[in-house]
Every structure is written in C-alpha cells, then in structure tokens.
Amino acid sequence: MTAAKLLAAVIDAKTPLDGMTDQEHGHPQYRALEPRDRALVRAILVTALRYRGTIAALLAKRLEKPLPANATALSHILHVAATQILFLDVPDSAAVDLAVTHAKGDPRTVRFSGLVNGVLRSLARAKAEELAPALDRMRDAPDWFAARLREAYGKDKAEAILAIHRSEAPVDFSVKSGAAGWAEKLGGIVLPTGSVRVEKLSAGVTELPGFTEGAWWVQDAAAALPARLLGDIKGKRVADLCAAPGGKTAQLILSGAEVTAVDTSRNRLKRLAANLERLGLQAETVVSDILAYEPKELFDAVLLDAPCSSTGTVRRHPDVPWIKTPEDIVKLAAVQRKLLDRSIDLVRPGGTIVFSNCSLDPAEGEVLAAAFQADHAGHIEPMPFSTDEVPGAEAFLTGQGWLRTTPAGLALDRPELSGLDGFFAARFRRR
C-alpha cells in the first residue's frame, strides 16, 4: 500500500522520490515501516520507475481495453505488484494477494479486485516467456525524454543511454590520497579518471572503512571532473557557487585553494559544513542568493555547478524523467543563464569561470554555453579544456573544448560497473 501511494506521488504529483524515502524526513507512511520493509518499498519504487514502459506494456497486453484515465490508483496497484512479479525476489502469490487485498480496501478500486487478480496471475504465468522480448522491444522512458535524447545524441547513442538507465549505478568515491589502497579496502577499482568505483556496497556508507576518519567522500566520477578544470588554484581565492553538499568544495580545498562555499539554503550549507568537518577540511560558508551576492573582494576563480534538470543522474534517480518536463528544462536553463551572467561580476579580470551541471540536455549545456560566449564576447573569452587536463576523460572533450559525459560513456567489463553521470562543463576567462 505504501509503495503504491508513493508511486502515485511521483507519477501524478511529480514529487521527488528521494525526499519521500528520506529516513528522517520522508513520507510518514514510509518512516513508519520497519527498516526491512523500507528497503523493500524503496526497491519496488526504483525498479517500477526504471522499467515503467516495459511493465505498462505487459499489463496492457492483459487488459481488454485501456484503463480509464481516472483509474490512476488501480494503475499504481498493478505496477507495484507487476514490479515484484517481474523483477524482485518476491513470491508471485504474495505479490498477487497483497495487490488484491489493497484493491479491495480502497473504495476507488474495490470493484476491480477481480481484474487485479486475473491480470497479475496471467502475468506471473507468462513472465518467463514474455519479459525478455518486452525488454528488447520497449524503451523505459517517457516519450519526451527519449525524443530529446535522440535529437541531441542520435539514435544509437540515445539507445545506449536508455539501456544503461535500467542498470543500478555503481558507487564512486573521491579519495584524499591512495586511490589504489582504498579501492582494495572498499572492494572496488580505480577508474581511469582517478575515482574509486564499487559496484555494490557491502554495508551502509557510514559503516565503510575510512568514513569516520574522513578518508573519502561519495561523488560520481563525472561530478568529480569540473573542479579539476579550474587549473592550478593553489593559494587562490575560489568561490564554489551552489556548493552543497560539498564534494566539489572538498576537491577545491585539497587543491590548495582558499574556498568560499555559497548556497541559498542554510540547511544545505549545514550539511556541507558537517561533511567538511568529517573530512577535516575548512571553508568559508555564505548563505546567499548568488544573484544578490556581493563579495568583499573579487575571486580568482569561480565554479558554478548550477541547479538543473538532473537528467544526467537517471541511473541514480529514475524518477527524474517522470517528474520533469520539457518546460522545466527551459525554465532551469534560464536560471542557469542568469547565474552564469552573474558569475562574470564575481571574478577579477583574468579570472576563471567553470560552468557545469548534471543535465544531458544541450539546452542546459552546449546551447547555453555557446549563447553565453557570444553574448559576452567583449567580457569573456573561451578557455577550451585540453586533453592533458583530463587524464582518463579525454574521450569526453568536444570539438569546442567543452566536457560532455553521458551514462553510455566509460564502458567497462559489464553494464553494472560501467558509465557515469551525464555532465557538461565549459570554461571561460574574464577579460
């Protein structure tokens, strides 16, 4: 029942999944569950979103006619049960019985309890025969999202991105030093970019070796690249704008910079400060709207990792394509442009600006950077990245000298160990 309720919140109300499944501040029904049941609900939701298209197709095959448009509660009950039957280690009979009980207990669905029983039992009988062909045929993404990927990357690369979105993302760590040693201790590998990657954690993050002593922090390999692209910042004053939760701030500090971390959220900056304290690092923190931020002295460099649609993080957050829209991308790109315009005023002449975000959409990356560069030709100049600046990530440089990663990049032995978040980065110098 809880899983269906939260799935409805994602699909119908466009509510982010992470907030509802937060252990301390999540949805009351979720927090009321025992830890084991919380884990099951989370697994159901993530999987239901990751394979939503395939599940919908296999359910539709068993319906004489499509469900009424207002039968959303029934649809969510069916999707939750089908997820368990098709993808999770839950007995088919238990998944069916729970769904029927749920349907009978909801006035909106009580008259459909027989349909729920029949559809799910049919699905359970046919899954061995029908699941693999359905996975080959279906693309588990909203039409708008798949279409934008094809437009941006071409059919083949878009298909590769959508395919790897079905795989749970590995966990990457940025380490202070000794990457090879920590890879061995954590049971992972060292990536060509220098991050440590673990396919699946053996324990919670806080229980892993090195956590208490602050030897590392969790940070996707792609997210670790932009902070390296400011060049030699030792002894320089650097502003990390939109800084929380602080992974990039930590990188800048370890590179020898005097860092000011700026964010609009006081609570997010508290989290950043706690993370830096664990790591034994220090930075000035400023709660401010960047558009209104007036530093006492201009910075030598600025890193703007701007708020975005997060479409590059779908492997970690499979709700993103279902809660975001093309209109959201347009609005967020406009916000990013304002922040990027403002960043010019925060650096001294000759200072460096690195703009980045975790969107796959060119409207928030390549298109925005090109327009910014053209509109401010008298105030900024491009600083293309060179291959020697991104060891292990040379393949991600574009013809313009920008950085563009996608989940289909960094192919390793198997999909579960491969890929990285979709990221864009560009660099400019203030004249």
Beta strands, then each sheet from edge to edge (+ up, - down):
strand 1: 171-175
strand 2: 189-190
strand 3: 196-198
strand 4: 216-218
strand 5: 237-241
strand 6: 258-263
strand 7: 284-287
strand 8: 299-305
strand 9: 347-357
strand 10: 380-382
strand 11: 403-405
strand 12: 423-430
sheet 1: 2+ 3- 1+ 4-
sheet 2: 7+ 6+ 5+ 8+ 9+ 12- 10+
sheet 3: 7+ 6+ 5+ 8+ 9+ 12- 11+
end
